[in-house]
Amino acid sequence: MTTLLSPEIDVIGELTERCDRCGAAAKLEVTLISGGELAFCGHHANRHHADIVRVASKIRIEDGFSWAGK
Ligand SMILES: [Zn+2]
């Protein structure tokens, strides 16, 4: 997958946030280019992966989560 803007991606052991959409345990956290942060469960991280890549400056993925946007 090729993108013009590639956010920095870190894999970390465990996320403590909750998904902003549904409240499930977050598998992915996003620091936005515009500032601010979002968290997504696995389901929503994969559903919105194209949008996440476009607006993210940094992404943190929980170890073992296979993300569609990577
Ligand atoms: Zn969710």
N, CA, C, O and the ligand as a Tripos MOL2 file, in Angstrom:
@<TRIPOS>MOLECULE
protein
  281   279    71     0     0
PROTEIN
NO_CHARGES

@<TRIPOS>ATOM
      1 N           0.8470   -1.1920    0.0000 N.3       1 MET1
      2 CA          0.0000    0.0000    0.0000 C.3       1 MET1
      3 C           0.8810    1.2400    0.0000 C.2       1 MET1
      4 O           1.8000    1.3570    0.8110 O.2       1 MET1
      5 N           0.5980    2.1680   -0.9150 N.am      2 THR2
      6 CA          1.3900    3.3900   -1.0300 C.3       2 THR2
      7 C           0.5280    4.6050   -0.7040 C.2       2 THR2
      8 O          -0.5590    4.7730   -1.2560 O.2       2 THR2
      9 N           1.0200    5.4360    0.1860 N.am      3 THR3
     10 CA          0.3210    6.6740    0.4940 C.3       3 THR3
     11 C           1.3150    7.8160    0.4380 C.2       3 THR3
     12 O           2.5050    7.6160    0.6810 O.2       3 THR3
     13 N           0.8440    9.0050    0.1210 N.am      4 LEU4
     14 CA          1.7210   10.1710    0.0730 C.3       4 LEU4
     15 C           2.1580   10.5570    1.4730 C.2       4 LEU4
     16 O           3.3240   10.8720    1.7110 O.2       4 LEU4
     17 N           1.2100   10.5280    2.3920 N.am      5 LEU5
     18 CA          1.5180   10.8540    3.7760 C.3       5 LEU5
     19 C           1.4980    9.5640    4.5780 C.2       5 LEU5
     20 O           0.4400    8.9650    4.7700 O.2       5 LEU5
     21 N           2.6370    9.1450    5.0350 N.am      6 SER6
     22 CA          2.6820    7.9370    5.8340 C.3       6 SER6
     23 C           2.8210    8.2950    7.3020 C.2       6 SER6
     24 O           3.8580    8.8110    7.7180 O.2       6 SER6
     25 N           1.8010    8.0300    8.0850 N.am      7 PRO7
     26 CA          1.9260    8.2940    9.5130 C.3       7 PRO7
     27 C           2.9600    7.3690   10.1430 C.2       7 PRO7
     28 O           3.1990    6.2560    9.6720 O.2       7 PRO7
     29 N           3.5580    7.8550   11.2050 N.am      8 GLU8
     30 CA          4.4860    7.0420   11.9770 C.3       8 GLU8
     31 C           3.6690    6.0000   12.7430 C.2       8 GLU8
     32 O           2.6930    6.3500   13.4070 O.2       8 GLU8
     33 N           4.0500    4.7410   12.6590 N.am      9 ILE9
     34 CA          3.2990    3.6710   13.3150 C.3       9 ILE9
     35 C           4.1600    3.0060   14.3840 C.2       9 ILE9
     36 O           5.2700    2.5480   14.1120 O.2       9 ILE9
     37 N           3.6310    2.9610   15.5950 N.am     10 ASP10
     38 CA          4.2950    2.2560   16.6900 C.3      10 ASP10
     39 C           3.4250    1.0830   17.1140 C.2      10 ASP10
     40 O           2.1990    1.1890   17.1360 O.2      10 ASP10
     41 N           4.0490   -0.0190   17.4460 N.am     11 VAL11
     42 CA          3.3420   -1.1590   18.0190 C.3      11 VAL11
     43 C           3.6590   -1.1900   19.5060 C.2      11 VAL11
     44 O           4.8270   -1.2130   19.8950 O.2      11 VAL11
     45 N           2.6270   -1.1910   20.3330 N.am     12 ILE12
     46 CA          2.8520   -1.2060   21.7780 C.3      12 ILE12
     47 C           2.1240   -2.3860   22.4110 C.2      12 ILE12
     48 O           1.2500   -2.9990   21.7980 O.2      12 ILE12
     49 N           2.4950   -2.6850   23.6280 N.am     13 GLY13
     50 CA          2.0220   -3.9170   24.2700 C.3      13 GLY13
     51 C           0.5320   -3.9550   24.4990 C.2      13 GLY13
     52 O          -0.1330   -4.9370   24.1670 O.2      13 GLY13
     53 N           0.0050   -2.8800   25.0710 N.am     14 GLU14
     54 CA         -1.4100   -2.9150   25.4200 C.3      14 GLU14
     55 C          -1.9700   -1.5000   25.4370 C.2      14 GLU14
     56 O          -1.3370   -0.5820   25.9590 O.2      14 GLU14
     57 N          -3.1490   -1.3270   24.8690 N.am     15 LEU15
     58 CA         -3.8230   -0.0310   24.8880 C.3      15 LEU15
     59 C          -4.8710   -0.0270   25.9970 C.2      15 LEU15
     60 O          -5.5230   -1.0390   26.2560 O.2      15 LEU15
     61 N          -5.0200    1.1150   26.6400 N.am     16 THR16
     62 CA         -5.9830    1.2070   27.7400 C.3      16 THR16
     63 C          -7.2060    2.0380   27.3570 C.2      16 THR16
     64 O          -8.1550    2.1440   28.1350 O.2      16 THR16
     65 N          -7.1850    2.6290   26.1560 N.am     17 GLU17
     66 CA         -8.3060    3.4680   25.7320 C.3      17 GLU17
     67 C          -9.4960    2.6090   25.3200 C.2      17 GLU17
     68 O          -9.3980    1.3930   25.1540 O.2      17 GLU17
     69 N         -10.6300    3.3030   25.1620 N.am     18 ARG18
     70 CA        -11.8420    2.6660   24.6420 C.3      18 ARG18
     71 C         -12.1650    3.2830   23.2870 C.2      18 ARG18
     72 O         -11.8840    4.4570   23.0420 O.2      18 ARG18
     73 N         -12.7560    2.4790   22.4140 N.am     19 CYS19
     74 CA        -13.1460    2.9590   21.0890 C.3      19 CYS19
     75 C         -14.0960    4.1520   21.2170 C.2      19 CYS19
     76 O         -15.0750    4.0940   21.9600 O.2      19 CYS19
     77 N         -13.8000    5.2410   20.4820 N.am     20 ASP20
     78 CA        -14.6550    6.4280   20.5110 C.3      20 ASP20
     79 C         -16.0060    6.1880   19.8430 C.2      20 ASP20
     80 O         -16.9380    6.9610   20.0640 O.2      20 ASP20
     81 N         -16.1340    5.1480   19.0410 N.am     21 ARG21
     82 CA        -17.3730    4.8770   18.3260 C.3      21 ARG21
     83 C         -18.2900    3.9510   19.1010 C.2      21 ARG21
     84 O         -19.5010    4.1710   19.1330 O.2      21 ARG21
     85 N         -17.7410    2.9220   19.7230 N.am     22 CYS22
     86 CA        -18.6180    1.8970   20.3060 C.3      22 CYS22
     87 C         -18.2540    1.5220   21.7420 C.2      22 CYS22
     88 O         -19.0000    0.7750   22.3760 O.2      22 CYS22
     89 N         -17.1240    2.0190   22.2800 N.am     23 GLY23
     90 CA        -16.7940    1.7470   23.6690 C.3      23 GLY23
     91 C         -16.0720    0.4310   23.9160 C.2      23 GLY23
     92 O         -15.7400    0.1150   25.0590 O.2      23 GLY23
     93 N         -15.8230   -0.3420   22.8600 N.am     24 ALA24
     94 CA        -15.0510   -1.5850   23.0300 C.3      24 ALA24
     95 C         -13.5810   -1.2420   23.2890 C.2      24 ALA24
     96 O         -13.1520   -0.1110   23.0580 O.2      24 ALA24
     97 N         -12.8280   -2.2080   23.7620 N.am     25 ALA25
     98 CA        -11.4010   -1.9840   24.0280 C.3      25 ALA25
     99 C         -10.6980   -1.5650   22.7410 C.2      25 ALA25
    100 O         -10.8710   -2.1880   21.6940 O.2      25 ALA25
    101 N          -9.8970   -0.4930   22.8370 N.am     26 ALA26
    102 CA         -9.2230    0.0320   21.6450 C.3      26 ALA26
    103 C          -8.0670   -0.8700   21.2310 C.2      26 ALA26
    104 O          -7.3350   -1.3970   22.0680 O.2      26 ALA26
    105 N          -7.9210   -1.0320   19.9250 N.am     27 LYS27
    106 CA         -6.7780   -1.7540   19.3570 C.3      27 LYS27
    107 C          -5.8480   -0.7930   18.6450 C.2      27 LYS27
    108 O          -4.7300   -1.1630   18.2860 O.2      27 LYS27
    109 N          -6.2960    0.4350   18.4370 N.am     28 LEU28
    110 CA         -5.5180    1.4020   17.6750 C.3      28 LEU28
    111 C          -5.8250    2.8080   18.1800 C.2      28 LEU28
    112 O          -6.9860    3.1680   18.3720 O.2      28 LEU28
    113 N          -4.7720    3.5980   18.3940 N.am     29 GLU29
    114 CA         -4.9180    4.9960   18.7950 C.3      29 GLU29
    115 C          -4.2810    5.8740   17.7400 C.2      29 GLU29
    116 O          -3.2480    5.5310   17.1640 O.2      29 GLU29
    117 N          -4.9120    7.0140   17.4930 N.am     30 VAL30
    118 CA         -4.4540    7.9190   16.4480 C.3      30 VAL30
    119 C          -4.1740    9.2930   17.0390 C.2      30 VAL30
    120 O          -5.0070    9.8440   17.7580 O.2      30 VAL30
    121 N          -3.0120    9.8430   16.7400 N.am     31 THR31
    122 CA         -2.7680   11.2650   16.9800 C.3      31 THR31
    123 C          -3.0130   11.9770   15.6560 C.2      31 THR31
    124 O          -2.3940   11.6590   14.6410 O.2      31 THR31
    125 N          -3.9250   12.9400   15.6820 N.am     32 LEU32
    126 CA         -4.3430   13.5970   14.4540 C.3      32 LEU32
    127 C          -3.3580   14.6810   14.0280 C.2      32 LEU32
    128 O          -2.7230   15.3180   14.8670 O.2      32 LEU32
    129 N          -3.2370   14.8820   12.7210 N.am     33 ILE33
    130 CA         -2.4150   15.9630   12.1750 C.3      33 ILE33
    131 C          -2.9170   17.2950   12.7070 C.2      33 ILE33
    132 O          -2.1250   18.2000   12.9730 O.2      33 ILE33
    133 N          -4.2240   17.4190   12.8630 N.am     34 SER34
    134 CA         -4.8480   18.6490   13.3450 C.3      34 SER34
    135 C          -4.7860   18.7870   14.8540 C.2      34 SER34
    136 O          -5.2670   19.7800   15.4000 O.2      34 SER34
    137 N          -4.2030   17.8080   15.5420 N.am     35 GLY35
    138 CA         -4.1780   17.7930   16.9990 C.3      35 GLY35
    139 C          -5.3070   16.9420   17.5240 C.2      35 GLY35
    140 O          -6.2940   16.7090   16.8270 O.2      35 GLY35
    141 N          -5.1670   16.4770   18.7470 N.am     36 GLY36
    142 CA         -6.1980   15.6240   19.3120 C.3      36 GLY36
    143 C          -5.8930   14.1570   19.0630 C.2      36 GLY36
    144 O          -4.9640   13.8080   18.3350 O.2      36 GLY36
    145 N          -6.6920   13.3190   19.6800 N.am     37 GLU37
    146 CA         -6.4690   11.8820   19.6200 C.3      37 GLU37
    147 C          -7.7910   11.1650   19.4190 C.2      37 GLU37
    148 O          -8.8420   11.6350   19.8540 O.2      37 GLU37
    149 N          -7.7230   10.0220   18.7530 N.am     38 LEU38
    150 CA         -8.8840    9.1620   18.5990 C.3      38 LEU38
    151 C          -8.4620    7.7400   18.9310 C.2      38 LEU38
    152 O          -7.2950    7.3760   18.7880 O.2      38 LEU38
    153 N          -9.4190    6.9450   19.3740 N.am     39 ALA39
    154 CA         -9.1530    5.5330   19.6360 C.3      39 ALA39
    155 C         -10.2070    4.6950   18.9220 C.2      39 ALA39
    156 O         -11.3720    5.0830   18.8350 O.2      39 ALA39
    157 N          -9.7830    3.5400   18.4140 N.am     40 PHE40
    158 CA        -10.6900    2.6610   17.6770 C.3      40 PHE40
    159 C         -10.4960    1.2120   18.1160 C.2      40 PHE40
    160 O          -9.3760    0.7640   18.3610 O.2      40 PHE40
    161 N         -11.6080    0.4950   18.2110 N.am     41 CYS41
    162 CA        -11.5230   -0.9550   18.3900 C.3      41 CYS41
    163 C         -11.0800   -1.5820   17.0640 C.2      41 CYS41
    164 O         -10.9670   -0.8830   16.0570 O.2      41 CYS41
    165 N         -10.8350   -2.8630   17.0610 N.am     42 GLY42
    166 CA        -10.3840   -3.5310   15.8390 C.3      42 GLY42
    167 C         -11.3690   -3.3790   14.6950 C.2      42 GLY42
    168 O         -10.9760   -3.1220   13.5570 O.2      42 GLY42
    169 N         -12.6420   -3.5380   14.9950 N.am     43 HIS43
    170 CA        -13.6890   -3.4320   13.9820 C.3      43 HIS43
    171 C         -13.6890   -2.0530   13.3240 C.2      43 HIS43
    172 O         -13.6830   -1.9470   12.0980 O.2      43 HIS43
    173 N         -13.6950   -0.9940   14.1440 N.am     44 HIS44
    174 CA        -13.7610    0.3550   13.5900 C.3      44 HIS44
    175 C         -12.4300    0.8070   12.9940 C.2      44 HIS44
    176 O         -12.4160    1.5730   12.0310 O.2      44 HIS44
    177 N         -11.3220    0.3470   13.5490 N.am     45 ALA45
    178 CA        -10.0170    0.6840   12.9690 C.3      45 ALA45
    179 C          -9.9320    0.1620   11.5390 C.2      45 ALA45
    180 O          -9.4080    0.8440   10.6580 O.2      45 ALA45
    181 N         -10.4410   -1.0310   11.3080 N.am     46 ASN46
    182 CA        -10.3750   -1.6000    9.9590 C.3      46 ASN46
    183 C         -11.4230   -0.9740    9.0410 C.2      46 ASN46
    184 O         -11.1630   -0.7630    7.8560 O.2      46 ASN46
    185 N         -12.5900   -0.6800    9.5740 N.am     47 ARG47
    186 CA        -13.6220   -0.0760    8.7320 C.3      47 ARG47
    187 C         -13.2010    1.3080    8.2540 C.2      47 ARG47
    188 O         -13.4970    1.6870    7.1200 O.2      47 ARG47
    189 N         -12.5110    2.0700    9.1070 N.am     48 HIS48
    190 CA        -12.1630    3.4560    8.7820 C.3      48 HIS48
    191 C         -10.6880    3.6200    8.4210 C.2      48 HIS48
    192 O         -10.1590    4.7290    8.4950 O.2      48 HIS48
    193 N         -10.0240    2.5480    8.0360 N.am     49 HIS49
    194 CA         -8.5650    2.6230    7.8760 C.3      49 HIS49
    195 C          -8.1250    3.6640    6.8620 C.2      49 HIS49
    196 O          -7.1030    4.3190    7.0660 O.2      49 HIS49
    197 N          -8.8660    3.8360    5.7730 N.am     50 ALA50
    198 CA         -8.4590    4.8050    4.7480 C.3      50 ALA50
    199 C          -8.5130    6.2290    5.3050 C.2      50 ALA50
    200 O          -7.6170    7.0310    5.0400 O.2      50 ALA50
    201 N          -9.5480    6.5430    6.0660 N.am     51 ASP51
    202 CA         -9.6650    7.8710    6.6790 C.3      51 ASP51
    203 C          -8.6040    8.0750    7.7580 C.2      51 ASP51
    204 O          -8.0410    9.1630    7.8780 O.2      51 ASP51
    205 N          -8.3350    7.0480    8.5320 N.am     52 ILE52
    206 CA         -7.3520    7.1600    9.6090 C.3      52 ILE52
    207 C          -5.9800    7.5040    9.0350 C.2      52 ILE52
    208 O          -5.2980    8.3910    9.5480 O.2      52 ILE52
    209 N          -5.5770    6.8180    7.9880 N.am     53 VAL53
    210 CA         -4.2640    7.0680    7.3850 C.3      53 VAL53
    211 C          -4.1740    8.5130    6.8860 C.2      53 VAL53
    212 O          -3.1140    9.1350    6.9530 O.2      53 VAL53
    213 N          -5.2870    9.0370    6.3890 N.am     54 ARG54
    214 CA         -5.2770   10.3770    5.8070 C.3      54 ARG54
    215 C          -5.1310   11.4750    6.8610 C.2      54 ARG54
    216 O          -4.5420   12.5180    6.5760 O.2      54 ARG54
    217 N          -5.6550   11.2640    8.0690 N.am     55 VAL55
    218 CA         -5.6750   12.3320    9.0710 C.3      55 VAL55
    219 C          -4.6600   12.1290   10.1950 C.2      55 VAL55
    220 O          -4.5120   12.9960   11.0560 O.2      55 VAL55
    221 N          -3.9590   10.9920   10.1970 N.am     56 ALA56
    222 CA         -3.0850   10.6540   11.3240 C.3      56 ALA56
    223 C          -1.6750   11.1850   11.1270 C.2      56 ALA56
    224 O          -1.1330   11.1450   10.0230 O.2      56 ALA56
    225 N          -1.0850   11.6830   12.2100 N.am     57 SER57
    226 CA          0.3560   11.9350   12.1960 C.3      57 SER57
    227 C           1.0820   10.7830   12.8760 C.2      57 SER57
    228 O           2.2080   10.4440   12.5120 O.2      57 SER57
    229 N           0.4300   10.1870   13.8640 N.am     58 LYS58
    230 CA          1.0050    9.0340   14.5640 C.3      58 LYS58
    231 C          -0.0810    8.0210   14.8490 C.2      58 LYS58
    232 O          -1.2180    8.3800   15.1550 O.2      58 LYS58
    233 N           0.2770    6.7520   14.7460 N.am     59 ILE59
    234 CA         -0.6620    5.6640   15.0370 C.3      59 ILE59
    235 C           0.0100    4.6820   15.9790 C.2      59 ILE59
    236 O           1.1600    4.2920   15.7780 O.2      59 ILE59
    237 N          -0.7200    4.2910   17.0010 N.am     60 ARG60
    238 CA         -0.2310    3.2490   17.9120 C.3      60 ARG60
    239 C          -1.1510    2.0400   17.7900 C.2      60 ARG60
    240 O          -2.3680    2.1510   17.9420 O.2      60 ARG60
    241 N          -0.5620    0.9020   17.5190 N.am     61 ILE61
    242 CA         -1.3220   -0.3330   17.3200 C.3      61 ILE61
    243 C          -0.9740   -1.3050   18.4330 C.2      61 ILE61
    244 O           0.1910   -1.4710   18.7930 O.2      61 ILE61
    245 N          -2.0000   -1.9420   18.9680 N.am     62 GLU62
    246 CA         -1.7300   -2.9470   19.9950 C.3      62 GLU62
    247 C          -1.0470   -4.1530   19.3600 C.2      62 GLU62
    248 O          -1.4130   -4.6010   18.2740 O.2      62 GLU62
    249 N          -0.0390   -4.6660   20.0770 N.am     63 ASP63
    250 CA          0.7180   -5.8160   19.6040 C.3      63 ASP63
    251 C          -0.2190   -6.9690   19.2630 C.2      63 ASP63
    252 O          -1.0720   -7.3380   20.0710 O.2      63 ASP63
    253 N          -0.0670   -7.5290   18.0890 N.am     64 GLY64
    254 CA         -0.8770   -8.6740   17.6940 C.3      64 GLY64
    255 C          -2.1000   -8.3120   16.8760 C.2      64 GLY64
    256 O          -2.7360   -9.1920   16.2960 O.2      64 GLY64
    257 N          -2.4490   -7.0070   16.8170 N.am     65 PHE65
    258 CA         -3.6070   -6.5930   16.0160 C.3      65 PHE65
    259 C          -3.1700   -6.3950   14.5720 C.2      65 PHE65
    260 O          -2.2460   -5.6330   14.2880 O.2      65 PHE65
    261 N          -3.8420   -7.0830   13.6760 N.am     66 SER66
    262 CA         -3.5210   -6.9780   12.2590 C.3      66 SER66
    263 C          -4.4280   -5.9300   11.6230 C.2      66 SER66
    264 O          -5.6150   -6.1750   11.4060 O.2      66 SER66
    265 N          -3.8630   -4.7610   11.3250 N.am     67 TRP67
    266 CA         -4.6560   -3.6220   10.8540 C.3      67 TRP67
    267 C          -4.6750   -3.5540    9.3340 C.2      67 TRP67
    268 O          -3.6530   -3.7550    8.6770 O.2      67 TRP67
    269 N          -5.8500   -3.2680    8.7850 N.am     68 ALA68
    270 CA         -6.0270   -3.2120    7.3350 C.3      68 ALA68
    271 C          -5.2840   -2.0440    6.7000 C.2      68 ALA68
    272 O          -4.9720   -2.0870    5.5090 O.2      68 ALA68
    273 N          -4.9910   -0.9860    7.4860 N.am     69 GLY69
    274 CA         -4.3810    0.2060    6.9070 C.3      69 GLY69
    275 C          -2.8630    0.1980    6.8920 C.2      69 GLY69
    276 O          -2.2410    1.1370    6.3950 O.2      69 GLY69
    277 N          -2.2730   -0.8360    7.4250 N.am     70 LYS70
    278 CA         -0.8070   -0.8470    7.5580 C.3      70 LYS70
    279 C          -0.1340   -1.1970    6.2470 C.2      70 LYS70
    280 O           1.0940   -1.2520    6.1800 O.2      70 LYS70
    281 ZN        -15.5430    0.4080   17.8680 Zn       71 ZN71
@<TRIPOS>BOND
     1     1     2 1
     2     2     3 1
     3     3     4 2
     4     3     5 am
     5     5     6 1
     6     6     7 1
     7     7     8 2
     8     7     9 am
     9     9    10 1
    10    10    11 1
    11    11    12 2
    12    11    13 am
    13    13    14 1
    14    14    15 1
    15    15    16 2
    16    15    17 am
    17    17    18 1
    18    18    19 1
    19    19    20 2
    20    19    21 am
    21    21    22 1
    22    22    23 1
    23    23    24 2
    24    23    25 am
    25    25    26 1
    26    26    27 1
    27    27    28 2
    28    27    29 am
    29    29    30 1
    30    30    31 1
    31    31    32 2
    32    31    33 am
    33    33    34 1
    34    34    35 1
    35    35    36 2
    36    35    37 am
    37    37    38 1
    38    38    39 1
    39    39    40 2
    40    39    41 am
    41    41    42 1
    42    42    43 1
    43    43    44 2
    44    43    45 am
    45    45    46 1
    46    46    47 1
    47    47    48 2
    48    47    49 am
    49    49    50 1
    50    50    51 1
    51    51    52 2
    52    51    53 am
    53    53    54 1
    54    54    55 1
    55    55    56 2
    56    55    57 am
    57    57    58 1
    58    58    59 1
    59    59    60 2
    60    59    61 am
    61    61    62 1
    62    62    63 1
    63    63    64 2
    64    63    65 am
    65    65    66 1
    66    66    67 1
    67    67    68 2
    68    67    69 am
    69    69    70 1
    70    70    71 1
    71    71    72 2
    72    71    73 am
    73    73    74 1
    74    74    75 1
    75    75    76 2
    76    75    77 am
    77    77    78 1
    78    78    79 1
    79    79    80 2
    80    79    81 am
    81    81    82 1
    82    82    83 1
    83    83    84 2
    84    83    85 am
    85    85    86 1
    86    86    87 1
    87    87    88 2
    88    87    89 am
    89    89    90 1
    90    90    91 1
    91    91    92 2
    92    91    93 am
    93    93    94 1
    94    94    95 1
    95    95    96 2
    96    95    97 am
    97    97    98 1
    98    98    99 1
    99    99   100 2
   100    99   101 am
   101   101   102 1
   102   102   103 1
   103   103   104 2
   104   103   105 am
   105   105   106 1
   106   106   107 1
   107   107   108 2
   108   107   109 am
   109   109   110 1
   110   110   111 1
   111   111   112 2
   112   111   113 am
   113   113   114 1
   114   114   115 1
   115   115   116 2
   116   115   117 am
   117   117   118 1
   118   118   119 1
   119   119   120 2
   120   119   121 am
   121   121   122 1
   122   122   123 1
   123   123   124 2
   124   123   125 am
   125   125   126 1
   126   126   127 1
   127   127   128 2
   128   127   129 am
   129   129   130 1
   130   130   131 1
   131   131   132 2
   132   131   133 am
   133   133   134 1
   134   134   135 1
   135   135   136 2
   136   135   137 am
   137   137   138 1
   138   138   139 1
   139   139   140 2
   140   139   141 am
   141   141   142 1
   142   142   143 1
   143   143   144 2
   144   143   145 am
   145   145   146 1
   146   146   147 1
   147   147   148 2
   148   147   149 am
   149   149   150 1
   150   150   151 1
   151   151   152 2
   152   151   153 am
   153   153   154 1
   154   154   155 1
   155   155   156 2
   156   155   157 am
   157   157   158 1
   158   158   159 1
   159   159   160 2
   160   159   161 am
   161   161   162 1
   162   162   163 1
   163   163   164 2
   164   163   165 am
   165   165   166 1
   166   166   167 1
   167   167   168 2
   168   167   169 am
   169   169   170 1
   170   170   171 1
   171   171   172 2
   172   171   173 am
   173   173   174 1
   174   174   175 1
   175   175   176 2
   176   175   177 am
   177   177   178 1
   178   178   179 1
   179   179   180 2
   180   179   181 am
   181   181   182 1
   182   182   183 1
   183   183   184 2
   184   183   185 am
   185   185   186 1
   186   186   187 1
   187   187   188 2
   188   187   189 am
   189   189   190 1
   190   190   191 1
   191   191   192 2
   192   191   193 am
   193   193   194 1
   194   194   195 1
   195   195   196 2
   196   195   197 am
   197   197   198 1
   198   198   199 1
   199   199   200 2
   200   199   201 am
   201   201   202 1
   202   202   203 1
   203   203   204 2
   204   203   205 am
   205   205   206 1
   206   206   207 1
   207   207   208 2
   208   207   209 am
   209   209   210 1
   210   210   211 1
   211   211   212 2
   212   211   213 am
   213   213   214 1
   214   214   215 1
   215   215   216 2
   216   215   217 am
   217   217   218 1
   218   218   219 1
   219   219   220 2
   220   219   221 am
   221   221   222 1
   222   222   223 1
   223   223   224 2
   224   223   225 am
   225   225   226 1
   226   226   227 1
   227   227   228 2
   228   227   229 am
   229   229   230 1
   230   230   231 1
   231   231   232 2
   232   231   233 am
   233   233   234 1
   234   234   235 1
   235   235   236 2
   236   235   237 am
   237   237   238 1
   238   238   239 1
   239   239   240 2
   240   239   241 am
   241   241   242 1
   242   242   243 1
   243   243   244 2
   244   243   245 am
   245   245   246 1
   246   246   247 1
   247   247   248 2
   248   247   249 am
   249   249   250 1
   250   250   251 1
   251   251   252 2
   252   251   253 am
   253   253   254 1
   254   254   255 1
   255   255   256 2
   256   255   257 am
   257   257   258 1
   258   258   259 1
   259   259   260 2
   260   259   261 am
   261   261   262 1
   262   262   263 1
   263   263   264 2
   264   263   265 am
   265   265   266 1
   266   266   267 1
   267   267   268 2
   268   267   269 am
   269   269   270 1
   270   270   271 1
   271   271   272 2
   272   271   273 am
   273   273   274 1
   274   274   275 1
   275   275   276 2
   276   275   277 am
   277   277   278 1
   278   278   279 1
   279   279   280 2
@<TRIPOS>SUBSTRUCTURE
     1 MET1         2 RESIDUE 1 A MET
     2 THR2         6 RESIDUE 1 A THR
     3 THR3        10 RESIDUE 1 A THR
     4 LEU4        14 RESIDUE 1 A LEU
     5 LEU5        18 RESIDUE 1 A LEU
     6 SER6        22 RESIDUE 1 A SER
     7 PRO7        26 RESIDUE 1 A PRO
     8 GLU8        30 RESIDUE 1 A GLU
     9 ILE9        34 RESIDUE 1 A ILE
    10 ASP10       38 RESIDUE 1 A ASP
    11 VAL11       42 RESIDUE 1 A VAL
    12 ILE12       46 RESIDUE 1 A ILE
    13 GLY13       50 RESIDUE 1 A GLY
    14 GLU14       54 RESIDUE 1 A GLU
    15 LEU15       58 RESIDUE 1 A LEU
    16 THR16       62 RESIDUE 1 A THR
    17 GLU17       66 RESIDUE 1 A GLU
    18 ARG18       70 RESIDUE 1 A ARG
    19 CYS19       74 RESIDUE 1 A CYS
    20 ASP20       78 RESIDUE 1 A ASP
    21 ARG21       82 RESIDUE 1 A ARG
    22 CYS22       86 RESIDUE 1 A CYS
    23 GLY23       90 RESIDUE 1 A GLY
    24 ALA24       94 RESIDUE 1 A ALA
    25 ALA25       98 RESIDUE 1 A ALA
    26 ALA26      102 RESIDUE 1 A ALA
    27 LYS27      106 RESIDUE 1 A LYS
    28 LEU28      110 RESIDUE 1 A LEU
    29 GLU29      114 RESIDUE 1 A GLU
    30 VAL30      118 RESIDUE 1 A VAL
    31 THR31      122 RESIDUE 1 A THR
    32 LEU32      126 RESIDUE 1 A LEU
    33 ILE33      130 RESIDUE 1 A ILE
    34 SER34      134 RESIDUE 1 A SER
    35 GLY35      138 RESIDUE 1 A GLY
    36 GLY36      142 RESIDUE 1 A GLY
    37 GLU37      146 RESIDUE 1 A GLU
    38 LEU38      150 RESIDUE 1 A LEU
    39 ALA39      154 RESIDUE 1 A ALA
    40 PHE40      158 RESIDUE 1 A PHE
    41 CYS41      162 RESIDUE 1 A CYS
    42 GLY42      166 RESIDUE 1 A GLY
    43 HIS43      170 RESIDUE 1 A HIS
    44 HIS44      174 RESIDUE 1 A HIS
    45 ALA45      178 RESIDUE 1 A ALA
    46 ASN46      182 RESIDUE 1 A ASN
    47 ARG47      186 RESIDUE 1 A ARG
    48 HIS48      190 RESIDUE 1 A HIS
    49 HIS49      194 RESIDUE 1 A HIS
    50 ALA50      198 RESIDUE 1 A ALA
    51 ASP51      202 RESIDUE 1 A ASP
    52 ILE52      206 RESIDUE 1 A ILE
    53 VAL53      210 RESIDUE 1 A VAL
    54 ARG54      214 RESIDUE 1 A ARG
    55 VAL55      218 RESIDUE 1 A VAL
    56 ALA56      222 RESIDUE 1 A ALA
    57 SER57      226 RESIDUE 1 A SER
    58 LYS58      230 RESIDUE 1 A LYS
    59 ILE59      234 RESIDUE 1 A ILE
    60 ARG60      238 RESIDUE 1 A ARG
    61 ILE61      242 RESIDUE 1 A ILE
    62 GLU62      246 RESIDUE 1 A GLU
    63 ASP63      250 RESIDUE 1 A ASP
    64 GLY64      254 RESIDUE 1 A GLY
    65 PHE65      258 RESIDUE 1 A PHE
    66 SER66      262 RESIDUE 1 A SER
    67 TRP67      266 RESIDUE 1 A TRP
    68 ALA68      270 RESIDUE 1 A ALA
    69 GLY69      274 RESIDUE 1 A GLY
    70 LYS70      278 RESIDUE 1 A LYS
    71 ZN71       281 GROUP 0 **** ****
